[in-house]
Structure formats: C-alpha cells, structure tokens
Amino acid sequence: AQTLRFEEDAVQVSSERYEAELPYPMLYRIYEDRHVFLLYLGIGELHFVPKRVLSEEEQRRLQQHFKRVMNEK
C-alpha cells in the first residue's frame, strides 16, 4: 500500500520500501475518470488515487489543485 499526500508544491509518496517527494513539474500528465485520478511520471511509472477513498469535497479540491498546478507547468 502507498500513501499519497498532496502538498502545495509536491506529492509526498510513502510505502514500506519507498519514500519520495515528487514536485508537480515532474508530472507528465494527470488523468481523471469516474473512478480514479492517475498521476503519470513517465512511461511505466504512475501513481493512482481511487476516488472511492475521497469525499466529494476532497475530489473537488484535488481537481482544482491539479488544474492549477498543471496550468503552471
């Protein structure tokens, strides 16, 4: 299991064997559908956030945040 924490300038990723801070400019693309947010770092490397673990308010805030950080890129 992984934990993702969305900060102002980066995504904090942690798991049993992995910890990283991923600045938003490192993200290649962010994709969203009805069920998930996908954060692409490059070919074969992505992180995902299932929407079922988020409230509607959290989903809305993430959508706004992703739009802002990807427009700045």
FISETI-459309 format. One record per atom (N, C-alpha, C, O, CB): residue number from 1; x, y, z; residue in one letter. Coordinates in steps of 0.05 Angstrom, whole numbers, padded with zeros to 5 digits. Glycine has a CB too. Example, Ala and Ser with C-alpha at 12.3 -4.5 7.8 and 13.67 -1.06 7.14 Angstrom:
% FISETI-459309
{1 {00264 -00114 00156} 'A'}
{1 {00246 -00090 00156} 'A'}
{1 {00264 -00066 00156} 'A'}
{1 {00285 -00066 00169} 'A'}
{1 {00226 -00089 00181} 'A'}
{2 {00257 -00045 00142} 'S'}
{2 {00273 -00021 00143} 'S'}
{2 {00258 00001 00157} 'S'}
{2 {00268 00023 00161} 'S'}
{2 {00282 -00012 00114} 'S'}
% end
This chain:
% FISETI-459309
{1 {00017 -00024 00000} 'A'}
{1 {00000 00000 00000} 'A'}
{1 {00018 00025 00000} 'A'}
{1 {00040 00025 00011} 'A'}
{1 {-00019 00000 00024} 'A'}
{2 {00008 00046 -00013} 'Q'}
{2 {00022 00071 -00014} 'Q'}
{2 {00004 00093 -00001} 'Q'}
{2 {-00020 00091 -00001} 'Q'}
{2 {00029 00079 -00043} 'Q'}
{3 {00017 00113 00009} 'T'}
{3 {00004 00136 00019} 'T'}
{3 {00013 00160 00002} 'T'}
{3 {00037 00164 -00001} 'T'}
{3 {00009 00141 00049} 'T'}
{4 {-00007 00175 -00008} 'L'}
{4 {-00001 00199 -00023} 'L'}
{4 {-00011 00223 -00007} 'L'}
{4 {-00034 00223 00002} 'L'}
{4 {-00013 00198 -00052} 'L'}
{5 {00006 00243 -00004} 'R'}
{5 {-00002 00268 00010} 'R'}
{5 {00003 00291 -00010} 'R'}
{5 {00026 00294 -00019} 'R'}
{5 {00013 00272 00037} 'R'}
{6 {-00018 00306 -00015} 'F'}
{6 {-00015 00328 -00035} 'F'}
{6 {-00009 00354 -00021} 'F'}
{6 {-00026 00365 -00007} 'F'}
{6 {-00041 00330 -00051} 'F'}
{7 {00015 00363 -00025} 'E'}
{7 {00024 00389 -00014} 'E'}
{7 {00021 00410 -00035} 'E'}
{7 {00013 00405 -00057} 'E'}
{7 {00053 00387 -00003} 'E'}
{8 {00028 00434 -00028} 'E'}
{8 {00025 00457 -00046} 'E'}
{8 {00043 00454 -00071} 'E'}
{8 {00034 00459 -00093} 'E'}
{8 {00032 00483 -00032} 'E'}
{9 {00068 00445 -00067} 'D'}
{9 {00087 00444 -00089} 'D'}
{9 {00094 00415 -00098} 'D'}
{9 {00108 00412 -00118} 'D'}
{9 {00111 00458 -00081} 'D'}
{10 {00085 00395 -00083} 'A'}
{10 {00094 00368 -00090} 'A'}
{10 {00075 00347 -00078} 'A'}
{10 {00058 00353 -00061} 'A'}
{10 {00122 00363 -00079} 'A'}
{11 {00078 00323 -00088} 'V'}
{11 {00063 00300 -00078} 'V'}
{11 {00083 00284 -00061} 'V'}
{11 {00105 00278 -00070} 'V'}
{11 {00051 00282 -00101} 'V'}
{12 {00076 00278 -00036} 'Q'}
{12 {00092 00262 -00019} 'Q'}
{12 {00083 00233 -00022} 'Q'}
{12 {00059 00227 -00017} 'Q'}
{12 {00091 00271 00011} 'Q'}
{13 {00100 00215 -00029} 'V'}
{13 {00093 00187 -00033} 'V'}
{13 {00109 00170 -00012} 'V'}
{13 {00133 00173 -00009} 'V'}
{13 {00099 00177 -00062} 'V'}
{14 {00094 00152 00002} 'S'}
{14 {00109 00135 00020} 'S'}
{14 {00096 00107 00020} 'S'}
{14 {00071 00104 00017} 'S'}
{14 {00109 00147 00049} 'S'}
{15 {00113 00087 00023} 'S'}
{15 {00104 00060 00026} 'S'}
{15 {00124 00046 00044} 'S'}
{15 {00141 00059 00056} 'S'}
{15 {00102 00045 -00002} 'S'}
{16 {00122 00020 00047} 'E'}
{16 {00141 00006 00064} 'E'}
{16 {00170 00008 00055} 'E'}
{16 {00188 00010 00071} 'E'}
{16 {00133 -00023 00066} 'E'}
{17 {00174 00009 00029} 'R'}
{17 {00201 00009 00018} 'R'}
{17 {00208 00034 00002} 'R'}
{17 {00230 00035 -00010} 'R'}
{17 {00205 -00015 00000} 'R'}
{18 {00190 00054 00001} 'Y'}
{18 {00194 00076 -00017} 'Y'}
{18 {00184 00102 -00005} 'Y'}
{18 {00162 00102 00006} 'Y'}
{18 {00180 00071 -00044} 'Y'}
{19 {00200 00122 -00006} 'E'}
{19 {00191 00149 00002} 'E'}
{19 {00202 00169 -00018} 'E'}
{19 {00226 00168 -00026} 'E'}
{19 {00201 00156 00031} 'E'}
{20 {00185 00187 -00027} 'A'}
{20 {00194 00207 -00047} 'A'}
{20 {00177 00232 -00045} 'A'}
{20 {00154 00232 -00036} 'A'}
{20 {00192 00195 -00075} 'A'}
{21 {00189 00254 -00053} 'E'}
{21 {00175 00279 -00056} 'E'}
{21 {00176 00285 -00086} 'E'}
{21 {00197 00288 -00098} 'E'}
{21 {00187 00302 -00039} 'E'}
{22 {00153 00286 -00099} 'L'}
{22 {00151 00290 -00128} 'L'}
{22 {00140 00318 -00134} 'L'}
{22 {00116 00322 -00132} 'L'}
{22 {00133 00268 -00141} 'L'}
{23 {00157 00336 -00141} 'P'}
{23 {00148 00363 -00148} 'P'}
{23 {00129 00361 -00172} 'P'}
{23 {00133 00345 -00190} 'P'}
{23 {00172 00382 -00155} 'P'}
{24 {00108 00377 -00172} 'Y'}
{24 {00089 00376 -00194} 'Y'}
{24 {00101 00380 -00222} 'Y'}
{24 {00091 00367 -00241} 'Y'}
{24 {00068 00397 -00189} 'Y'}
{25 {00122 00396 -00226} 'P'}
{25 {00133 00397 -00252} 'P'}
{25 {00144 00371 -00263} 'P'}
{25 {00148 00367 -00287} 'P'}
{25 {00155 00418 -00253} 'P'}
{26 {00149 00351 -00245} 'M'}
{26 {00158 00325 -00253} 'M'}
{26 {00136 00308 -00266} 'M'}
{26 {00141 00289 -00280} 'M'}
{26 {00170 00310 -00230} 'M'}
{27 {00111 00316 -00260} 'L'}
{27 {00089 00301 -00271} 'L'}
{27 {00086 00306 -00301} 'L'}
{27 {00086 00329 -00310} 'L'}
{27 {00063 00308 -00256} 'L'}
{28 {00083 00284 -00315} 'Y'}
{28 {00079 00286 -00344} 'Y'}
{28 {00050 00292 -00350} 'Y'}
{28 {00045 00308 -00368} 'Y'}
{28 {00087 00259 -00357} 'Y'}
{29 {00032 00280 -00336} 'R'}
{29 {00004 00283 -00341} 'R'}
{29 {-00012 00274 -00317} 'R'}
{29 {-00004 00257 -00301} 'R'}
{29 {-00005 00267 -00366} 'R'}
{30 {-00036 00286 -00313} 'I'}
{30 {-00055 00277 -00294} 'I'}
{30 {-00081 00271 -00309} 'I'}
{30 {-00091 00288 -00324} 'I'}
{30 {-00060 00299 -00271} 'I'}
{31 {-00091 00247 -00304} 'Y'}
{31 {-00115 00238 -00318} 'Y'}
{31 {-00136 00232 -00297} 'Y'}
{31 {-00130 00222 -00275} 'Y'}
{31 {-00110 00213 -00336} 'Y'}
{32 {-00161 00238 -00304} 'E'}
{32 {-00183 00233 -00285} 'E'}
{32 {-00206 00220 -00300} 'E'}
{32 {-00213 00229 -00322} 'E'}
{32 {-00192 00259 -00271} 'E'}
{33 {-00218 00200 -00289} 'D'}
{33 {-00243 00190 -00299} 'D'}
{33 {-00263 00187 -00276} 'D'}
{33 {-00258 00198 -00254} 'D'}
{33 {-00239 00162 -00314} 'D'}
{34 {-00284 00172 -00279} 'R'}
{34 {-00305 00170 -00258} 'R'}
{34 {-00294 00156 -00233} 'R'}
{34 {-00306 00160 -00211} 'R'}
{34 {-00328 00155 -00268} 'R'}
{35 {-00273 00140 -00235} 'H'}
{35 {-00265 00123 -00213} 'H'}
{35 {-00238 00130 -00201} 'H'}
{35 {-00232 00122 -00178} 'H'}
{35 {-00265 00096 -00222} 'H'}
{36 {-00221 00144 -00215} 'V'}
{36 {-00193 00147 -00206} 'V'}
{36 {-00180 00172 -00217} 'V'}
{36 {-00187 00183 -00238} 'V'}
{36 {-00177 00122 -00215} 'V'}
{37 {-00159 00181 -00202} 'F'}
{37 {-00140 00201 -00212} 'F'}
{37 {-00115 00186 -00218} 'F'}
{37 {-00106 00170 -00201} 'F'}
{37 {-00136 00225 -00191} 'F'}
{38 {-00103 00189 -00241} 'L'}
{38 {-00077 00177 -00248} 'L'}
{38 {-00056 00199 -00251} 'L'}
{38 {-00060 00218 -00265} 'L'}
{38 {-00079 00160 -00274} 'L'}
{39 {-00034 00196 -00237} 'L'}
{39 {-00012 00215 -00239} 'L'}
{39 {00011 00202 -00253} 'L'}
{39 {00024 00184 -00242} 'L'}
{39 {-00003 00225 -00210} 'L'}
{40 {00017 00210 -00277} 'Y'}
{40 {00038 00199 -00294} 'Y'}
{40 {00064 00213 -00290} 'Y'}
{40 {00065 00238 -00292} 'Y'}
{40 {00030 00199 -00324} 'Y'}
{41 {00085 00198 -00284} 'L'}
{41 {00112 00209 -00282} 'L'}
{41 {00127 00205 -00308} 'L'}
{41 {00147 00219 -00313} 'L'}
{41 {00127 00197 -00258} 'L'}
{42 {00119 00185 -00323} 'G'}
{42 {00132 00178 -00348} 'G'}
{42 {00123 00151 -00357} 'G'}
{42 {00105 00140 -00345} 'G'}
{42 {00163 00180 -00345} 'G'}
{43 {00136 00140 -00377} 'I'}
{43 {00128 00114 -00387} 'I'}
{43 {00132 00093 -00365} 'I'}
{43 {00153 00089 -00354} 'I'}
{43 {00145 00107 -00412} 'I'}
{44 {00110 00079 -00359} 'G'}
{44 {00111 00057 -00340} 'G'}
{44 {00112 00065 -00311} 'G'}
{44 {00113 00048 -00293} 'G'}
{44 {00135 00041 -00345} 'G'}
{45 {00111 00091 -00305} 'E'}
{45 {00111 00099 -00276} 'E'}
{45 {00088 00118 -00271} 'E'}
{45 {00086 00140 -00282} 'E'}
{45 {00138 00113 -00269} 'E'}
{46 {00070 00108 -00254} 'L'}
{46 {00047 00124 -00247} 'L'}
{46 {00038 00118 -00219} 'L'}
{46 {00044 00097 -00208} 'L'}
{46 {00024 00120 -00267} 'L'}
{47 {00023 00136 -00208} 'H'}
{47 {00010 00132 -00182} 'H'}
{47 {-00019 00138 -00186} 'H'}
{47 {-00027 00154 -00203} 'H'}
{47 {00023 00151 -00160} 'H'}
{48 {-00036 00125 -00170} 'F'}
{48 {-00064 00128 -00173} 'F'}
{48 {-00078 00133 -00147} 'F'}
{48 {-00069 00125 -00126} 'F'}
{48 {-00077 00104 -00187} 'F'}
{49 {-00100 00148 -00148} 'V'}
{49 {-00117 00154 -00125} 'V'}
{49 {-00145 00146 -00132} 'V'}
{49 {-00158 00159 -00148} 'V'}
{49 {-00115 00184 -00117} 'V'}
{50 {-00155 00124 -00120} 'P'}
{50 {-00183 00116 -00125} 'P'}
{50 {-00202 00137 -00112} 'P'}
{50 {-00198 00144 -00089} 'P'}
{50 {-00189 00088 -00113} 'P'}
{51 {-00221 00145 -00127} 'K'}
{51 {-00240 00165 -00117} 'K'}
{51 {-00257 00155 -00094} 'K'}
{51 {-00267 00171 -00078} 'K'}
{51 {-00257 00175 -00139} 'K'}
{52 {-00260 00129 -00092} 'R'}
{52 {-00277 00118 -00071} 'R'}
{52 {-00266 00123 -00043} 'R'}
{52 {-00280 00121 -00023} 'R'}
{52 {-00279 00088 -00074} 'R'}
{53 {-00240 00131 -00041} 'V'}
{53 {-00228 00137 -00015} 'V'}
{53 {-00230 00166 -00008} 'V'}
{53 {-00221 00175 00013} 'V'}
{53 {-00199 00128 -00014} 'V'}
{54 {-00241 00182 -00026} 'L'}
{54 {-00243 00211 -00022} 'L'}
{54 {-00272 00220 -00020} 'L'}
{54 {-00290 00209 -00032} 'L'}
{54 {-00230 00226 -00046} 'L'}
{55 {-00276 00241 -00004} 'S'}
{55 {-00303 00253 -00003} 'S'}
{55 {-00307 00269 -00028} 'S'}
{55 {-00288 00275 -00043} 'S'}
{55 {-00307 00270 00023} 'S'}
{56 {-00331 00278 -00034} 'E'}
{56 {-00336 00295 -00057} 'E'}
{56 {-00321 00321 -00055} 'E'}
{56 {-00310 00331 -00075} 'E'}
{56 {-00367 00300 -00060} 'E'}
{57 {-00319 00332 -00031} 'E'}
{57 {-00304 00357 -00026} 'E'}
{57 {-00275 00353 -00032} 'E'}
{57 {-00262 00370 -00044} 'E'}
{57 {-00309 00367 00003} 'E'}
{58 {-00263 00330 -00023} 'E'}
{58 {-00235 00325 -00028} 'E'}
{58 {-00230 00321 -00058} 'E'}
{58 {-00210 00330 -00068} 'E'}
{58 {-00226 00299 -00013} 'E'}
{59 {-00248 00308 -00072} 'Q'}
{59 {-00246 00305 -00101} 'Q'}
{59 {-00246 00332 -00115} 'Q'}
{59 {-00229 00337 -00132} 'Q'}
{59 {-00268 00287 -00112} 'Q'}
{60 {-00264 00349 -00107} 'R'}
{60 {-00266 00376 -00119} 'R'}
{60 {-00241 00392 -00114} 'R'}
{60 {-00231 00405 -00132} 'R'}
{60 {-00291 00391 -00108} 'R'}
{61 {-00230 00391 -00089} 'R'}
{61 {-00206 00405 -00083} 'R'}
{61 {-00182 00395 -00099} 'R'}
{61 {-00166 00410 -00108} 'R'}
{61 {-00200 00403 -00053} 'R'}
{62 {-00180 00368 -00102} 'L'}
{62 {-00158 00357 -00118} 'L'}
{62 {-00161 00365 -00147} 'L'}
{62 {-00141 00372 -00160} 'L'}
{62 {-00158 00326 -00116} 'L'}
{63 {-00185 00365 -00158} 'Q'}
{63 {-00190 00374 -00185} 'Q'}
{63 {-00180 00402 -00189} 'Q'}
{63 {-00165 00408 -00208} 'Q'}
{63 {-00219 00371 -00193} 'Q'}
{64 {-00188 00420 -00171} 'Q'}
{64 {-00179 00448 -00173} 'Q'}
{64 {-00149 00451 -00171} 'Q'}
{64 {-00136 00465 -00186} 'Q'}
{64 {-00193 00465 -00152} 'Q'}
{65 {-00137 00436 -00152} 'H'}
{65 {-00108 00437 -00147} 'H'}
{65 {-00093 00427 -00172} 'H'}
{65 {-00074 00440 -00181} 'H'}
{65 {-00101 00421 -00122} 'H'}
{66 {-00102 00404 -00183} 'F'}
{66 {-00089 00393 -00206} 'F'}
{66 {-00091 00412 -00230} 'F'}
{66 {-00071 00415 -00245} 'F'}
{66 {-00101 00366 -00213} 'F'}
{67 {-00114 00425 -00234} 'K'}
{67 {-00117 00444 -00256} 'K'}
{67 {-00096 00466 -00253} 'K'}
{67 {-00084 00475 -00272} 'K'}
{67 {-00146 00455 -00257} 'K'}
{68 {-00094 00476 -00229} 'R'}
{68 {-00076 00499 -00224} 'R'}
{68 {-00047 00491 -00228} 'R'}
{68 {-00032 00505 -00243} 'R'}
{68 {-00080 00510 -00195} 'R'}
{69 {-00038 00469 -00216} 'V'}
{69 {-00010 00461 -00219} 'V'}
{69 {-00003 00453 -00247} 'V'}
{69 {00020 00457 -00255} 'V'}
{69 {-00003 00439 -00199} 'V'}
{70 {-00021 00441 -00261} 'M'}
{70 {-00014 00432 -00289} 'M'}
{70 {-00014 00456 -00308} 'M'}
{70 {00000 00456 -00328} 'M'}
{70 {-00034 00411 -00299} 'M'}
{71 {-00031 00477 -00302} 'N'}
{71 {-00030 00501 -00319} 'N'}
{71 {-00005 00517 -00314} 'N'}
{71 {00005 00531 -00332} 'N'}
{71 {-00055 00518 -00312} 'N'}
{72 {00007 00514 -00290} 'E'}
{72 {00032 00529 -00284} 'E'}
{72 {00055 00515 -00298} 'E'}
{72 {00076 00528 -00302} 'E'}
{72 {00036 00530 -00254} 'E'}
{73 {00052 00490 -00305} 'K'}
{73 {00074 00474 -00316} 'K'}
{73 {00081 00483 -00344} 'K'}
{73 {00099 00472 -00356} 'K'}
{73 {00067 00445 -00316} 'K'}
% end
